[in-house]
């Protein structure tokens, strides 16, 4: 839903914000939407939505699909620009591929966006899981192993601000902790340096995660190993996969800190 009062100051461009609202209205399972559906989902007037769609179509981000509209692959450029500018994928990929070869399980990297985690890198193995994951997928942070790691790394005031934002994932997790329960869980994560999620997000999904750090020791992302609960026990996840995951995170952190120290040269 759009919020016309969300911007502050004379430099806030409401038209741009509304255009982004229209792009975000397309969800998994709804590849094509009518003008009326987009207007209802965003809270924008139909004439406004129509003008935005015409603009996005001329720019190549949407296409007319029968009576409705659908996104085009060009939208991927917006998200991949972030991933490539971060350069984390290039640094992490060989280490993630090695981890997958050792565990035969999928591994991903995510960062916080409000109260959600967003996947920014992934090396997957073909397995049937409850929820599909790809680059750009977002889940509520508290019930995920990577979310716990990222939340635990925040100072208290920042964490309160992050958790005050509503999730934009569209997912209702199994574990919806109270403030006290989450605080206890995050204290444990800080003490151990890693987090476990045992079907907290959805049935059948079990994962373990730890932080990826920059040269100053700050957690900049989280990396995980995800397994199917029917195939892999918590004991196997902790005793066999966790040591490999910790080594992988250390290797990514080391390479990331070296990359960050390379001076940038503008020609």
C-alpha positions as CSV (number, residue, x, y, z in Angstrom):
1,X,0.0,0.0,0.0
2,X,1.2,3.5,-0.8
3,X,1.6,6.1,1.9
4,X,1.4,9.6,0.5
5,X,2.8,11.1,3.7
6,X,5.9,8.9,3.7
7,X,8.2,11.5,2.3
8,X,9.6,14.5,4.0
9,X,11.2,17.7,2.6
10,X,10.8,19.5,-0.7
11,X,13.2,17.2,-2.5
12,X,11.1,14.0,-2.1
13,X,9.8,12.9,-5.5
14,X,6.3,11.4,-4.9
15,X,6.0,10.4,-8.6
16,X,9.1,8.2,-8.4
17,X,7.9,6.6,-5.2
18,X,4.6,5.8,-6.8
19,X,6.3,4.2,-9.8
20,X,8.3,2.0,-7.4
21,X,5.0,1.1,-5.7
22,X,3.6,-0.2,-9.0
23,X,6.7,-2.3,-9.7
24,X,6.5,-3.8,-6.2
25,X,2.9,-4.7,-6.7
26,X,3.9,-7.7,-8.9
27,X,4.3,-10.7,-6.7
28,X,5.2,-14.4,-7.1
29,X,2.1,-16.1,-8.3
30,X,0.7,-13.0,-9.9
31,X,2.9,-12.6,-13.1
32,X,0.2,-10.5,-14.8
33,X,-2.0,-7.9,-13.2
34,X,-4.8,-5.7,-14.5
35,X,-4.8,-1.9,-14.0
36,X,-7.6,-2.3,-11.5
37,X,-5.6,-4.9,-9.5
38,X,-2.5,-2.7,-9.4
39,X,-4.6,0.3,-8.3
40,X,-6.2,-1.7,-5.5
41,X,-2.9,-3.2,-4.4
42,X,-1.1,0.2,-4.3
43,X,-3.9,2.4,-3.2
44,X,-3.3,4.7,-6.2
45,X,-5.9,6.2,-8.4
46,X,-6.5,4.3,-11.7
47,X,-5.5,7.3,-13.9
48,X,-2.2,7.6,-11.9
49,X,-1.5,3.9,-12.3
50,X,-2.3,4.1,-16.1
51,X,0.3,6.9,-16.6
52,X,2.9,5.1,-14.6
53,X,2.3,1.8,-16.6
54,X,2.6,3.7,-19.9
55,X,5.9,5.2,-18.7
56,X,7.2,1.9,-17.5
57,X,6.2,0.2,-20.7
58,X,8.0,2.8,-22.8
59,X,11.1,2.3,-20.7
60,X,10.9,-1.5,-21.2
61,X,10.1,-2.5,-17.6
62,X,6.6,-3.8,-18.2
63,X,4.7,-5.1,-21.2
64,X,1.0,-5.4,-22.0
65,X,-0.2,-9.0,-21.4
66,X,-3.7,-9.5,-22.7
67,X,-5.9,-7.4,-20.5
68,X,-3.2,-6.8,-18.0
69,X,0.5,-6.0,-17.5
70,X,3.5,-8.1,-16.7
71,X,7.1,-7.3,-15.7
72,X,9.9,-7.8,-18.3
73,X,13.4,-9.2,-17.5
74,X,14.7,-5.6,-17.7
75,X,13.5,-5.2,-14.1
76,X,16.3,-7.6,-13.1
77,X,18.8,-4.9,-14.0
78,X,17.6,-2.8,-11.0
79,X,18.4,-5.5,-8.5
80,X,21.5,-6.8,-10.2
81,X,23.0,-3.3,-10.2
82,X,23.0,-3.5,-6.4
83,X,24.5,-7.0,-6.3
84,X,27.3,-6.1,-8.8
85,X,28.1,-2.8,-7.2
86,X,28.5,-4.6,-3.9
87,X,30.9,-7.1,-5.6
88,X,30.1,-9.6,-2.8
89,X,29.0,-12.2,-5.3
90,X,32.3,-12.3,-7.1
91,X,34.1,-12.6,-3.8
92,X,31.8,-15.2,-2.3
93,X,31.0,-17.4,-5.2
94,X,34.1,-19.8,-5.2
95,X,33.8,-20.3,-1.4
96,X,30.1,-20.9,-1.6
97,X,30.6,-23.4,-4.5
98,X,33.2,-25.2,-2.4
99,X,30.8,-25.4,0.6
100,X,28.0,-26.8,-1.6
101,X,30.4,-29.5,-2.9
102,X,31.3,-30.4,0.7
103,X,27.7,-30.5,2.1
104,X,25.6,-31.2,-1.0
105,X,23.2,-28.6,0.4
106,X,22.2,-25.1,-0.8
107,X,24.0,-22.0,0.6
108,X,22.9,-18.3,0.4
109,X,24.0,-14.9,1.5
110,X,21.5,-12.3,2.6
111,X,21.4,-8.7,4.0
112,X,18.8,-6.8,6.0
113,X,16.2,-4.5,4.3
114,X,14.0,-3.2,7.0
115,X,12.7,-6.1,9.1
116,X,13.3,-8.5,6.2
117,X,16.3,-10.4,4.9
118,X,16.9,-10.2,1.1
119,X,18.9,-12.8,-0.7
120,X,21.8,-11.3,-2.6
121,X,23.8,-14.5,-3.5
122,X,23.0,-18.2,-3.8
123,X,24.4,-21.5,-4.9
124,X,21.6,-24.1,-4.8
125,X,21.2,-27.8,-5.2
126,X,18.0,-29.2,-6.7
127,X,15.8,-30.2,-3.7
128,X,12.1,-29.8,-3.0
129,X,11.5,-27.3,-0.2
130,X,8.5,-25.5,1.1
131,X,9.4,-22.0,-0.1
132,X,11.2,-21.2,-3.3
133,X,14.3,-19.0,-3.0
134,X,16.1,-16.9,-5.6
135,X,18.1,-13.6,-5.7
136,X,15.9,-10.9,-4.4
137,X,13.6,-13.2,-2.3
138,X,12.8,-11.7,1.0
139,X,11.7,-13.3,4.3
140,X,10.9,-11.9,7.7
141,X,14.2,-11.7,9.6
142,X,13.4,-13.1,13.1
143,X,12.4,-16.7,12.0
144,X,15.4,-17.2,9.7
145,X,18.9,-18.1,10.7
146,X,20.5,-15.4,8.6
147,X,18.0,-12.9,10.0
148,X,18.9,-13.8,13.6
149,X,22.6,-13.3,12.8
150,X,22.0,-9.9,11.2
151,X,19.6,-8.7,13.9
152,X,22.0,-9.8,16.6
153,X,24.8,-7.6,15.1
154,X,22.7,-4.4,15.4
155,X,23.0,-2.0,18.3
156,X,19.7,-1.9,20.3
157,X,18.4,1.4,18.9
158,X,19.0,0.3,15.3
159,X,17.3,-3.1,16.0
160,X,14.3,-1.4,17.5
161,X,14.0,0.8,14.4
162,X,14.4,-2.1,12.0
163,X,11.8,-4.3,13.8
164,X,9.3,-1.5,13.8
165,X,9.1,-1.7,10.0
166,X,6.4,-4.2,8.8
167,X,7.6,-7.1,6.7
168,X,7.2,-6.8,2.9
169,X,7.7,-10.5,2.3
170,X,4.1,-11.5,2.2
171,X,5.1,-14.6,4.4
172,X,3.5,-15.5,7.7
173,X,6.2,-17.5,9.6
174,X,5.5,-20.3,12.0
175,X,7.6,-18.7,14.7
176,X,6.4,-15.2,15.7
177,X,8.3,-14.4,18.8
178,X,7.5,-11.9,21.5
179,X,10.0,-9.1,22.1
180,X,11.3,-11.1,25.1
181,X,11.6,-14.4,23.2
182,X,13.5,-12.7,20.4
183,X,15.8,-10.9,22.8
184,X,16.7,-14.2,24.4
185,X,17.3,-15.8,21.0
186,X,19.6,-13.0,19.9
187,X,21.6,-13.1,23.1
188,X,22.4,-16.7,22.3
189,X,23.4,-15.9,18.8
190,X,25.8,-13.2,20.0
191,X,27.3,-15.6,22.5
192,X,27.8,-18.4,19.9
193,X,28.5,-16.5,16.8
194,X,25.9,-18.5,14.7
195,X,22.2,-19.0,14.6
196,X,19.9,-22.0,14.0
197,X,16.4,-21.9,12.6
198,X,14.6,-25.2,13.0
199,X,11.4,-24.9,10.9
200,X,10.8,-21.5,12.3
201,X,10.0,-20.0,8.9
202,X,8.0,-22.9,7.4
203,X,7.7,-26.6,7.8
204,X,10.6,-28.7,6.4
205,X,13.1,-25.8,6.3
206,X,16.1,-26.1,8.6
207,X,19.1,-23.8,8.4
208,X,22.2,-22.6,10.1
209,X,23.9,-19.2,9.6
210,X,26.8,-17.0,10.6
211,X,28.1,-13.6,9.8
212,X,30.3,-12.3,6.9
213,X,32.4,-9.4,8.2
214,X,34.3,-6.5,6.7
215,X,37.9,-5.5,7.6
216,X,36.7,-3.7,10.7
217,X,34.9,-6.8,12.0
218,X,31.4,-5.5,11.3
219,X,28.8,-8.0,10.1
220,X,27.9,-6.9,6.5
221,X,25.9,-10.0,5.5
222,X,25.0,-13.5,6.7
223,X,25.7,-16.8,5.0
224,X,23.8,-20.0,5.6
225,X,23.4,-23.7,4.8
226,X,19.8,-24.8,4.3
227,X,18.6,-28.4,4.5
228,X,15.3,-30.3,4.4
229,X,14.3,-31.3,7.9
230,X,13.2,-34.8,6.8
231,X,16.7,-35.5,5.4
232,X,19.0,-33.8,7.8
233,X,18.9,-33.6,11.6
234,X,19.8,-30.7,13.8
235,X,22.8,-32.7,15.1
236,X,24.1,-33.2,11.5
237,X,23.6,-29.6,10.7
238,X,25.5,-28.4,13.8
239,X,28.2,-31.1,14.0
240,X,29.0,-31.6,10.4
241,X,27.9,-28.5,8.4
242,X,28.5,-25.7,10.9
243,X,32.3,-26.1,11.0
244,X,32.4,-25.9,7.2
245,X,30.1,-23.0,7.2
246,X,32.2,-21.1,9.7
247,X,35.4,-21.7,7.6
248,X,33.5,-20.5,4.5
249,X,32.3,-17.3,6.3
250,X,35.9,-16.7,7.5
251,X,37.3,-17.1,4.0
252,X,34.7,-14.8,2.4
253,X,35.3,-12.2,5.1
254,X,39.1,-12.4,4.5
255,X,38.8,-12.0,0.8
256,X,36.2,-9.3,1.2
257,X,38.5,-7.3,3.5
258,X,41.3,-7.6,1.0
259,X,39.1,-6.5,-1.9
260,X,37.9,-3.5,0.0
261,X,41.5,-2.4,0.6
262,X,42.3,-2.3,-3.1
263,X,42.5,1.4,-4.1
264,X,40.0,2.5,-6.7
265,X,41.4,4.2,-9.7
266,X,39.3,6.5,-11.9
267,X,40.5,6.8,-15.4
